[in-house]
Amino acid sequence: MLLAKEELVRVLRTEGDNDTADRIEGSGLPEQIDTDQHGDELAAAGLDRTQLMAKLAGGGFGTTLSP
């Protein structure tokens, strides 16, 4: 699944998870994050696949996702 790095950071900050948002911003991840391809980088920044899927299921990312 693809999602915009900027949108991920925005949602994390909205939820008050500024530490993870800062790590994502400074991680070197591309502007379009592929959750499968970049799973290790996301986990290293403190956002594991289970957490990310929970946020996605909650609708926090609106329509910025592509299958």
Secondary structure, DSSP 8 states (H G I E B T S, - for coil): -EEEHHHHHHHHHHTT-HHHHHHHHTTT--SEEETTTTHHHHHHTT--HHHHHHHHHTTTTTT--B-
